[in-house]
Amino acid sequence: MHDRQFASRPSPTVRVFTDFDGTVTETDIGDALLRHFCGETLFDDILHRWHDGAYTAVEAYRRLFAAIPRLTGPVLDEWLQAYSLDPSFSRFVEWCDHHGYPLMILSDGFDAYIQRMLQRAQLDVPFRANRLILGTGAPRVEFPYTDQRCPQHANCKSNHMLLHAQDEDLIVYVGDGTSDYDAAMYADLVFARGVLEHWCQERNISFRRFYSFTTVRDVLSDLIDRRALRPGKRARVLRRQLWSTG
Ligand SMILES: [Mg+2]
């Protein structure tokens, strides 16, 4: 499934955006990677400063990766062997492909492990994530998708949703964590678990709890068949506001 499909889909269509860490994978890979290579003490120290607002996400990530100069491509490949995608995700990708529902992964993690894990699962799904460049020297990180609207995150997910959707499209978002809060506000239908679920409850954002992508597919399929997948009023107002302010 390539980016081109996004541009060529008839509108309106159902578009699915999903988080990666802890959603497409059971384990938060970015978190586990940095914990493993930086050590618990440094990781926890920087994480606290990030959550307290002392560091932005970009500052926190830069400090963490600066501490692990020995991380190279082969080292990452070997470490990643212990992890895989949720098997239900492959079937979900097939289902979206079959029905022509564009699917995109939005991650505040890094392309280096997302790309490797998708390739290993033989999945071709477009994604937008922060960049981790691994060569023979120290790792380099780049953050092409920062936005002042999302100071706590390096990749502002809602921007991608708005950039890739038309006004009348039905936007579905699947996620589990803090980096999904912003995106969930702009979606017509949210599938949530973990802290995202509690956040939606507190803000009165309706959502469906999901256990795997089998739940997402079954619920979505049923709603579409019954023509019961409807625009979210609050999400549409917010989307229009954001479109109009550019
Ligand atoms: Mg997550």
Boltz pocket constraint, residues with backbone or C-beta under 6 A from the ligand:
constraints:
  - pocket:
      binder: B
      contacts: [[A, 19], [A, 20], [A, 21], [A, 22], [A, 23], [A, 28], [A, 175], [A, 176], [A, 177]]
      max_distance: 6.0
